[in-house]
Amino acid sequence: MILPIVAYGDPVLKKKSKEITRDYPNFDILLENMFETMYNAYGVGLAAPQIGLSIRLFLVDTTPFADDDVLTKEEQDTLNGFKRVFINAKIVEEEGDEWAFNEGCLSIPDIREDVFRKPNITIEYLDENFKPHKESFDGLIARVIQHEYDHIEGILFTDKLSNLKKRLIKGRLTNISKGKIDVDYRMRFPDQKKKR
């Protein structure tokens, strides 16, 4: 089932999420719905707060990035088919020189800005079977994971922008929270009662 994506301005996007256990109600259905919602909106990642749940859960599928012609064959192969579920994740290390990448967010449609992040991360998490992992990632995969991880920490990519950039996009962000935007996927707007 395709769920509405929560728009910028909803308090759930600014809350630090809670850990979950294996007995979380209807977990398999939730995962199925999240993947369906993400693919319907042409996203490469989706975090539970974006569907209104303040829990430490996010998923990624970087396959759409594999079509980018500027990437090497090796980079394309790495991105193609990289699909993961992250439960109760904790980034334990971020390393390297920060690099800029133009990021967007399903909760903040039609706004893209350069965000600086470190290229290498090590993360501890549970997979969809609640099996523990500790892995290191780099490049675009690390970037997508960091973006989604921020969601479960109550951080949006717009929080990482300079004060000037924030002022320049303030009106557009207000319009998003009021639902004054055209999107081709279901959304729930905090300053508007009806869903689209």
C-alpha positions in Angstrom: 0.0 0.0 0.0 1.3 3.4 -0.9 1.5 5.6 2.1 1.4 9.5 2.2 4.8 11.0 2.7 4.9 13.6 5.4 5.8 17.1 4.2 8.3 19.6 5.6 6.9 21.3 8.7 5.5 18.2 10.4 6.9 17.8 13.9 7.6 14.1 13.4 10.4 15.1 11.0 12.2 17.0 13.8 12.0 14.3 16.5 14.7 11.8 17.4 13.2 8.4 16.7 12.9 5.5 19.1 14.4 2.0 18.7 12.2 -0.9 17.9 12.2 -4.6 18.7 11.5 -7.7 16.6 7.9 -7.8 17.8 7.0 -4.4 16.3 3.4 -4.8 15.0 2.9 -5.7 11.4 6.6 -5.1 10.7 6.7 -7.1 7.4 3.7 -5.2 6.0 5.3 -1.9 7.1 8.5 -2.7 5.2 6.5 -3.7 2.1 4.5 -0.5 2.2 7.6 1.6 2.7 9.4 0.1 -0.3 6.2 0.5 -2.4 5.9 4.2 -1.2 9.5 4.9 -2.0 9.4 3.4 -5.5 6.1 5.2 -6.3 7.8 8.5 -5.5 11.0 7.6 -7.4 13.1 7.8 -4.2 16.4 6.1 -3.4 15.7 6.1 0.4 12.8 6.5 2.8 12.8 6.8 6.6 10.0 5.9 8.9 9.5 9.5 10.1 8.7 10.4 6.5 5.5 8.3 6.8 4.7 9.6 10.2 6.4 7.0 12.4 9.0 8.1 14.9 11.0 4.8 14.8 14.6 4.1 13.9 13.9 2.5 10.6 15.0 3.4 7.1 15.6 1.7 3.8 17.6 2.5 0.7 17.8 1.3 -2.9 20.5 3.1 -4.9 19.8 1.3 -8.2 18.4 4.5 -9.9 21.9 6.2 -9.4 23.5 3.4 -11.4 22.2 5.0 -14.6 24.4 8.1 -14.2 26.8 8.4 -17.1 29.4 10.4 -15.1 30.1 7.4 -12.9 32.7 4.7 -13.6 31.5 1.2 -14.5 32.7 0.0 -11.1 30.6 2.8 -9.3 27.6 1.9 -11.4 27.9 -1.8 -10.5 28.2 -1.0 -6.8 25.1 1.2 -6.9 23.0 -1.2 -9.0 21.0 -3.5 -6.8 22.2 -2.0 -3.5 19.1 -2.4 -1.4 19.1 -2.5 2.4 16.9 -2.1 5.4 18.4 -0.4 8.5 16.9 -0.9 11.9 18.1 0.9 15.1 21.1 2.2 13.1 24.0 4.0 14.6 26.8 5.7 12.6 29.9 5.0 14.6 32.4 6.7 12.4 32.5 9.3 9.6 35.8 10.0 7.9 37.4 11.8 5.0 37.2 15.3 3.5 33.7 16.6 3.2 32.3 16.8 -0.4 29.3 18.5 -1.8 26.4 16.7 -3.5 23.1 18.1 -4.7 20.5 16.5 -2.4 16.8 16.4 -2.4 14.2 14.8 -0.2 10.7 13.3 -0.7 9.4 15.3 2.2 10.8 18.5 0.7 9.8 18.3 -3.0 11.3 20.6 -5.7 14.1 21.8 -3.5 17.6 20.6 -4.1 20.7 22.0 -2.6 24.4 21.1 -2.2 25.1 19.4 1.1 28.5 18.7 2.5 29.1 15.2 4.0 32.1 13.0 4.8 32.7 10.3 2.2 33.3 7.3 4.4 31.0 5.9 7.2 30.9 2.9 9.5 27.4 2.0 10.7 26.0 -0.6 13.0 22.4 -1.7 12.3 20.0 -4.6 12.3 18.6 -5.9 9.0 15.0 -6.8 8.2 15.6 -10.1 10.1 16.9 -8.2 13.1 20.4 -9.7 12.4 23.2 -7.3 13.5 25.7 -5.9 11.1 28.7 -3.5 11.2 29.7 -2.2 7.8 31.6 0.5 6.1 30.3 2.4 3.0 31.7 5.2 0.9 30.7 7.5 -2.0 27.0 7.8 -3.0 25.9 4.8 -0.9 27.3 6.5 2.2 25.7 9.7 1.2 22.2 8.1 0.9 22.6 6.3 4.2 23.7 9.5 5.9 20.7 11.4 4.5 18.3 8.7 5.7 20.1 8.3 9.0 19.6 12.1 9.6 15.9 11.5 9.4 15.8 9.1 12.3 17.9 11.7 14.2 15.3 14.5 13.5 17.6 16.3 11.0 16.7 17.4 7.5 19.1 18.2 4.7 17.9 21.8 4.9 19.3 22.0 8.5 22.8 21.6 7.0 22.5 24.7 4.7 24.0 28.1 5.4 21.8 30.7 7.0 21.7 32.6 3.7 20.5 29.5 1.8 17.9 28.9 4.5 16.6 32.4 4.1 16.5 32.1 0.3 14.3 29.0 0.4 12.2 29.9 3.5 9.1 30.9 1.4 9.3 27.7 -0.7 9.5 25.6 2.5 6.4 27.4 3.9 4.5 26.7 0.7 5.4 23.0 1.0 4.1 22.8 4.5 0.9 24.4 3.4 0.5 22.0 0.4 1.0 24.8 -2.1 3.1 22.5 -4.4 2.4 20.1 -7.2 3.7 16.6 -6.5 3.0 13.3 -8.3 2.9 11.2 -5.2 0.7 11.1 -2.1 1.7 13.6 0.7 0.4 14.7 4.0 0.9 18.4 4.7 1.1 19.7 8.3 -0.6 23.1 7.6 -3.4 21.6 5.5 -6.0 19.1 6.7 -6.7 17.2 3.5 -4.3 14.7 2.0 -3.4 14.7 -1.7 
